[in-house]
Amino acid sequence: MLPEVLCEIRSTLCTWQCRVKKRVTMSYTLITGASTGIGQEFVREFARRKCDMVLVARSEERLQRLSAEVNPSGNLDIHVCAEDLGDPDSPGRIYDYSVQKGLKIGLIVNCAGFGFAGDYTSMPLADLQEMVQVNVAAMALLVRLFMPDMIAKKKGGIINVSSVSGFQGVAFLGLYSATKSFITTLSESLHEELKDKGIKVVVVCPGYIETGFHARAHQYPEQSMLPVSEPSVVVKASIKGLYKNRLHVFPTFLDFLLVFLQRFLPRSTVLKTASFLAPLKL
Ligand SMILES: NC(=O)c1ccc[n+]([C@@H]2O[C@H](COP(=O)([O-])OP(=O)(O)OC[C@H]3O[C@@H](n4cnc5c(N)ncnc54)[C@H](OP(=O)(O)O)[C@@H]3O)[C@@H](O)[C@H]2O)c1
């Protein structure tokens, strides 16, 4: 009986020692949009890689369930920071949360986002404002808030989830593709600005991915000629791209090809093709 109890105490002490050591030396990966789809897959992959994390999305319960699922032994230090990125003050609160808890953010994965497919005039004004706030402003603010700490340490990484739709306007998907252009352009600027400061900036540009995104956006990828890939394809390509410090990451060869071919085509053809490949049930 006594040896068993001693063994249990020793194992608990080891776990705590390990956690304290990690907190002092290791950095955390902050993932927005962590509750479902691509963000959730990022969480699973980083858990497999034994990374400590801060998970952000609105659905606290989903994040807690995911945290318990990927960390059954409790060896990883995973924090749930439930926030609505549609609130302009949320990036500041996320930064304050990490400072108060002493969590040093070494990698940010900006994955939260949503789309709206349809006639521009039919887009509710509240959705328009929310999309600009979540897809654009929250991403830009989070990067701005955490960047100084990374620069001071001469180490860090940023993965911004954009889209192939950010390389040109797409009819009936206008605001969404504009928000993704913003993400791509800001990432390009930061990649160049930070490359000598030890910070890697990657912008990942997927095509259709099998997630709940399309239901929320009222988009129907199954009617497109383009294939629909698994979220893991995006995550694996992003992490590989981060290691190699690639600026643009295209998860599939087709994503790369669609963007590459634009160099040889008139803009009007590019725009027609993009709208043709983004089928909508209007
Ligand atoms: N699926 C595709 O075909 C595709 C293609 C290219 C790019 N992308 C991009 O990939 C990213 C992830 O999308 P997904 O496909 O994984 O879709 P998804 O399953 O709908 O995931 C969207 C994520 O964003 C979070 N989110 C949405 N609004 C939020 C808000 N106001 N505050 C905080 N979090 C919010 C959601 O969490 P809560 O609802 O819990 O808040 C969820 O975790 C998006 O940026 C999207 O633009 C997707």
The ligand as a Gaussian input file, in Angstrom:
#p B3LYP/6-31G(d) Opt

LIG

0 1
 N      -13.476000      25.918000     -45.155000
 C      -12.950000      26.443000     -46.253000
 O      -13.243000      26.031000     -47.397000
 C      -11.939000      27.548000     -46.123000
 C      -11.179000      27.868000     -47.261000
 C      -10.236000      28.889000     -47.164000
 C      -10.064000      29.560000     -45.972000
 N      -10.817000      29.225000     -44.871000
 C      -10.591000      29.979000     -43.623000
 O      -10.273000      29.094000     -42.599000
 C      -10.585000      29.687000     -41.336000
 C      -11.286000      28.656000     -40.469000
 O      -12.537000      28.327000     -41.059000
 P      -13.133000      26.864000     -41.054000
 O      -13.230000      26.408000     -42.442000
 O      -12.415000      26.021000     -40.068000
 O      -14.624000      27.197000     -40.580000
 P      -15.377000      26.905000     -39.219000
 O      -15.378000      25.460000     -38.917000
 O      -16.696000      27.607000     -39.356000
 O      -14.493000      27.621000     -38.098000
 C      -14.544000      28.997000     -37.856000
 C      -13.914000      29.256000     -36.518000
 O      -13.911000      30.678000     -36.287000
 C      -14.491000      30.928000     -35.020000
 N      -15.201000      32.196000     -35.022000
 C      -16.139000      32.611000     -35.911000
 N      -16.619000      33.791000     -35.529000
 C      -15.977000      34.129000     -34.371000
 C      -16.065000      35.222000     -33.477000
 N      -16.926000      36.227000     -33.658000
 N      -15.253000      35.246000     -32.394000
 C      -14.390000      34.225000     -32.175000
 N      -14.281000      33.159000     -32.973000
 C      -15.070000      33.117000     -34.050000
 C      -15.457000      29.772000     -34.786000
 O      -15.651000      29.543000     -33.399000
 P      -17.009000      29.899000     -32.589000
 O      -18.157000      29.740000     -33.522000
 O      -16.982000      28.928000     -31.463000
 O      -16.805000      31.296000     -32.119000
 C      -14.674000      28.611000     -35.371000
 O      -13.777000      28.101000     -34.422000
 C      -11.426000      30.918000     -41.642000
 O      -10.619000      32.060000     -41.498000
 C      -11.809000      30.733000     -43.107000
 O      -11.968000      31.962000     -43.755000
 C      -11.746000      28.238000     -44.918000

